[in-house]
Amino acid sequence: MRLGMKIPSMLKDNDIDVMDVADELTGVLTPPLQKFQSSTILKLILGFCWYLLHLVVSIVHMASCLNQLLLSCIISTGLLSKYQNLQLDNLKCLAIVVDSEEARDTTKIKQLLCWLSSINIQHITLYDMQGVLKKAIANDLKSLTSMTVRPCSDDDAQTISSQFKMDKMTIEILSFSDGKEGIGKAASFLCSKYIRGDFVSCNRSEPTFEESEVTSALKAIGYGGPEPELLLVYGPARCHLGFPAWRLRYTEIVHMGSLRSMNYGAVVKAIYDFSKKHQNYGK
């Protein structure tokens, strides 16, 4: 009798143990499954937000480009009177930086120069890294000036900065070597000047060169030139592509897009926007 009563109680205890084990297994397996589902949902939400943000930015950028293009076309037609009489008191020199690959399109470069001449820009500095402009349009500019400038060879295009004076404006053509080589020659000039001064005074001290002395050295070796107030960049890169840095202390840089898609209205708008700005130079 006692044995018969123990057997059901043992079975009951075993059932309880099995249920406990099942509950424990369920408790162990459920959290990872829930974490996996929650992480997947979170990734989907974040991905959706990212693509939505990208879409909004793309739409805003496209709308801005269309607005700029429409405004440039309207300016080109001459319908907006405020863009007709530009105030050029603060724009003594304008620099144009062109990507070397796009600089091979000399027709666009000449058209751009004609536009700037009609706007009455007095000094224009053209620049590309590889010296393509020196080889491409130097001879054409030579025929329009009274200066004697020898034709540019491949070596000359990397070392010689050309300057052409016309009736209404002066055109200067630079390349990357004008910046790299210019600062090297200026440093050599200052060093030799310092050494000669030490030999005379016999008072050796650490050299300290001020900005005015570096500027004078650059002018002495022929790498001075005016500092452009405005620099227009044509090409895929949004930088000055190695334009001589000492001539960009207070220059405003504007990216104009590809040279192939340039238009007169965009050039006028860039100059107009610059004329309305006030620069604080400080002390």
C-alpha positions as CSV (number, residue, x, y, z in Angstrom):
1,M,0.0,0.0,0.0
2,R,2.8,2.3,0.9
3,L,4.6,1.3,-2.3
4,G,1.6,2.0,-4.4
5,M,1.3,5.5,-3.0
6,K,5.0,6.3,-3.6
7,I,4.8,5.6,-7.3
8,P,2.2,8.2,-8.2
9,S,4.0,10.8,-6.1
10,M,7.3,10.1,-7.9
11,L,5.6,10.4,-11.3
12,K,4.2,13.7,-10.2
13,D,7.6,14.9,-9.1
14,N,9.1,13.9,-12.4
15,D,6.4,15.9,-14.3
16,I,7.2,18.9,-12.2
17,D,10.9,18.6,-13.0
18,V,10.3,18.3,-16.7
19,M,8.1,21.4,-16.6
20,D,10.7,23.3,-14.8
21,V,13.4,22.3,-17.3
22,A,11.1,23.3,-20.2
23,D,10.4,26.7,-18.6
24,E,14.1,27.2,-18.1
25,L,14.9,26.3,-21.7
26,T,12.2,28.6,-22.9
27,G,13.6,31.4,-20.8
28,V,17.0,30.9,-22.2
29,L,16.0,30.7,-25.8
30,T,13.4,33.4,-25.9
31,P,15.7,36.5,-25.2
32,P,18.1,35.9,-28.1
33,L,15.2,35.5,-30.5
34,Q,13.6,38.7,-29.2
35,K,17.0,40.5,-29.5
36,F,17.4,39.2,-33.0
37,Q,14.0,40.4,-34.0
38,S,14.4,43.8,-32.3
39,S,17.9,44.4,-33.9
40,T,16.5,43.5,-37.3
41,I,13.6,45.9,-36.9
42,L,16.0,48.6,-35.7
43,K,18.3,48.1,-38.7
44,L,15.3,48.4,-41.0
45,I,14.1,51.6,-39.3
46,L,17.6,53.1,-39.4
47,G,18.1,52.1,-43.0
48,F,14.7,53.7,-44.0
49,C,15.6,56.9,-42.2
50,W,19.0,57.1,-43.9
51,Y,17.5,56.6,-47.4
52,L,14.8,59.1,-46.6
53,L,17.4,61.7,-45.4
54,H,19.4,61.0,-48.5
55,L,16.4,61.5,-50.7
56,V,15.5,64.8,-49.0
57,V,19.0,66.2,-49.4
58,S,19.1,65.1,-53.0
59,I,15.8,66.8,-53.7
60,V,16.9,70.0,-52.0
61,H,20.2,70.0,-53.9
62,M,18.4,69.4,-57.2
63,A,16.0,72.2,-56.4
64,S,18.9,74.6,-55.6
65,C,20.7,73.7,-58.8
66,L,17.6,74.3,-60.9
67,N,17.0,77.6,-59.1
68,Q,20.6,78.7,-59.8
69,L,20.3,77.6,-63.4
70,L,17.0,79.4,-63.9
71,L,18.4,82.6,-62.3
72,S,21.5,82.4,-64.4
73,C,19.4,82.2,-67.6
74,I,17.3,85.1,-66.6
75,I,20.4,87.2,-65.8
76,S,21.8,86.3,-69.2
77,T,18.7,87.7,-70.9
78,G,19.2,91.1,-69.1
79,L,15.7,91.1,-67.6
80,L,17.0,91.8,-64.0
81,S,18.3,95.4,-64.0
82,K,20.3,95.1,-60.7
83,Y,22.8,92.8,-62.5
84,Q,23.4,95.3,-65.3
85,N,25.6,97.8,-63.4
86,L,28.1,95.9,-61.3
87,Q,30.1,97.7,-58.7
88,L,33.7,96.7,-59.3
89,D,35.5,99.0,-56.8
90,N,36.5,96.1,-54.6
91,L,37.4,93.7,-57.5
92,K,40.8,94.7,-58.8
93,C,41.9,91.2,-59.8
94,L,39.9,88.1,-60.7
95,A,41.4,84.6,-60.7
96,I,40.1,81.7,-62.8
97,V,41.2,78.2,-61.8
98,V,40.5,75.5,-64.3
99,D,41.0,71.8,-64.1
100,S,43.8,70.8,-66.5
101,E,41.6,68.3,-68.4
102,E,38.9,70.9,-69.0
103,A,41.5,73.6,-69.8
104,R,42.2,71.9,-73.1
105,D,38.9,73.4,-74.4
106,T,40.4,76.7,-75.4
107,T,37.1,77.8,-77.0
108,K,35.4,78.0,-73.6
109,I,38.4,79.8,-72.1
110,K,38.4,82.5,-74.8
111,Q,34.6,82.9,-74.4
112,L,35.1,83.3,-70.7
113,L,37.7,86.0,-71.3
114,C,35.4,87.8,-73.6
115,W,32.7,87.8,-71.0
116,L,35.1,89.2,-68.3
117,S,36.3,91.8,-70.8
118,S,32.7,93.0,-71.4
119,I,32.2,93.3,-67.6
120,N,35.4,95.5,-67.4
121,I,37.6,93.3,-65.2
122,Q,41.0,94.9,-65.2
123,H,43.3,92.1,-64.2
124,I,42.6,88.3,-64.8
125,T,44.8,85.5,-63.6
126,L,44.3,82.1,-65.3
127,Y,45.6,79.0,-63.6
128,D,45.8,75.3,-64.2
129,M,48.1,72.7,-62.6
130,Q,49.8,71.2,-65.7
131,G,50.4,74.4,-67.6
132,V,47.9,73.6,-70.4
133,L,46.7,77.2,-70.6
134,K,50.3,78.5,-71.2
135,K,50.7,76.2,-74.2
136,A,47.2,76.5,-75.5
137,I,46.3,80.2,-75.5
138,A,49.6,82.0,-74.9
139,N,50.3,82.4,-78.7
140,D,46.7,83.6,-79.3
141,L,47.1,86.2,-76.6
142,K,50.4,87.2,-78.0
143,S,48.8,88.3,-81.3
144,L,46.5,90.6,-79.4
145,T,49.2,92.4,-77.5
146,S,52.2,94.5,-78.3
147,M,54.5,92.5,-76.0
148,T,57.1,90.1,-77.3
149,V,56.6,86.8,-75.7
150,R,58.3,83.7,-77.1
151,P,56.2,80.6,-77.7
152,C,55.8,78.2,-74.8
153,S,57.4,74.8,-75.0
154,D,56.6,71.9,-72.7
155,D,59.4,72.9,-70.3
156,D,58.4,76.6,-70.5
157,A,54.8,75.8,-69.6
158,Q,56.0,74.4,-66.3
159,T,58.4,77.2,-65.3
160,I,57.4,80.5,-66.9
161,S,54.5,82.7,-65.8
162,S,53.2,84.7,-68.8
163,Q,51.6,88.1,-68.6
164,F,49.8,89.9,-71.4
165,K,48.8,93.6,-71.3
166,M,45.9,94.6,-73.5
167,D,43.9,97.9,-73.9
168,K,41.4,97.2,-71.1
169,M,42.8,94.4,-69.1
170,T,45.9,92.4,-68.1
171,I,45.9,88.6,-68.4
172,E,48.3,86.5,-66.3
173,I,48.8,82.8,-66.8
174,L,50.1,80.6,-64.0
175,S,50.7,76.9,-63.4
176,F,51.5,74.7,-60.3
177,S,55.2,75.2,-60.7
178,D,54.8,79.0,-60.2
179,G,53.7,78.3,-56.6
180,K,56.1,75.5,-55.8
181,E,59.1,77.0,-57.5
182,G,58.3,80.5,-56.4
183,I,58.3,79.8,-52.7
184,G,61.6,77.8,-53.1
185,K,63.3,80.6,-54.9
186,A,62.0,83.1,-52.3
187,A,63.4,81.0,-49.5
188,S,66.8,80.7,-51.3
189,F,66.8,84.5,-51.8
190,L,66.1,85.2,-48.2
191,C,68.7,82.7,-47.0
192,S,71.4,84.2,-49.2
193,K,70.5,87.7,-48.1
194,Y,70.7,86.6,-44.4
195,I,74.1,84.9,-44.9
196,R,75.5,88.0,-46.6
197,G,74.2,90.1,-43.8
198,D,75.9,87.8,-41.2
199,F,79.2,88.0,-43.1
200,V,79.1,91.8,-42.9
201,S,77.9,92.2,-39.3
202,C,79.6,89.1,-37.8
203,N,76.6,88.8,-35.5
204,R,75.0,85.4,-36.0
205,S,71.5,85.0,-34.7
206,E,68.4,83.0,-35.5
207,P,66.7,84.3,-38.7
208,T,63.2,85.7,-38.3
209,F,61.4,86.7,-41.5
210,E,58.2,88.7,-41.5
211,E,55.4,88.6,-44.0
212,S,56.5,91.8,-45.6
213,E,60.0,90.4,-46.2
214,V,58.6,87.3,-47.8
215,T,56.4,89.4,-50.0
216,S,59.3,91.6,-51.0
217,A,61.4,88.5,-51.8
218,L,58.6,87.1,-54.0
219,K,58.4,90.3,-55.9
220,A,62.2,90.5,-56.3
221,I,62.4,87.1,-58.0
222,G,59.3,87.9,-60.2
223,Y,56.7,85.7,-58.4
224,G,54.7,88.5,-56.8
225,G,51.7,89.6,-58.7
226,P,48.4,91.0,-57.4
227,E,46.2,89.1,-54.9
228,P,42.8,88.3,-56.4
229,E,39.8,89.3,-54.4
230,L,37.7,86.6,-56.1
231,L,38.6,83.2,-57.4
232,L,36.3,81.2,-59.6
233,V,37.0,77.4,-59.8
234,Y,35.9,75.4,-62.8
235,G,36.1,71.6,-62.6
236,P,35.1,68.7,-60.4
237,A,37.4,69.7,-57.4
238,R,36.2,72.2,-54.9
239,C,39.6,73.7,-54.1
240,H,42.2,76.0,-55.6
241,L,44.2,73.2,-57.1
242,G,47.6,74.5,-56.0
243,F,47.1,78.2,-56.8
244,P,50.0,80.2,-55.1
245,A,48.9,80.3,-51.5
246,W,50.6,83.6,-50.6
247,R,48.2,85.4,-53.1
248,L,45.1,84.0,-51.5
249,R,45.1,85.6,-48.0
250,Y,41.8,87.4,-48.4
251,T,40.5,85.8,-51.5
252,E,36.9,84.5,-51.7
253,I,36.7,81.1,-53.5
254,V,33.5,80.2,-55.5
255,H,33.0,76.8,-57.2
256,M,31.4,77.3,-60.6
257,G,31.0,73.7,-61.7
258,S,32.2,72.2,-64.9
259,L,33.7,74.5,-67.6
260,R,31.5,72.8,-70.2
261,S,28.3,74.0,-68.5
262,M,29.5,77.6,-67.8
263,N,27.2,80.4,-68.7
264,Y,27.3,84.2,-68.6
265,G,24.6,84.6,-66.0
266,A,26.5,82.5,-63.4
267,V,29.6,84.6,-63.9
268,V,27.7,87.9,-63.4
269,K,25.9,86.5,-60.4
270,A,29.2,85.5,-58.7
271,I,30.7,88.9,-59.3
272,Y,27.4,90.6,-58.1
273,D,27.3,88.5,-54.9
274,F,30.9,89.4,-54.2
275,S,30.3,93.1,-54.7
276,K,27.6,93.0,-52.0
277,K,29.8,91.5,-49.4
278,H,31.9,93.3,-46.8
279,Q,35.2,91.9,-45.6
280,N,36.7,92.6,-42.2
281,Y,40.4,92.3,-42.5
282,G,41.3,92.8,-38.8
283,K,44.6,93.9,-37.5
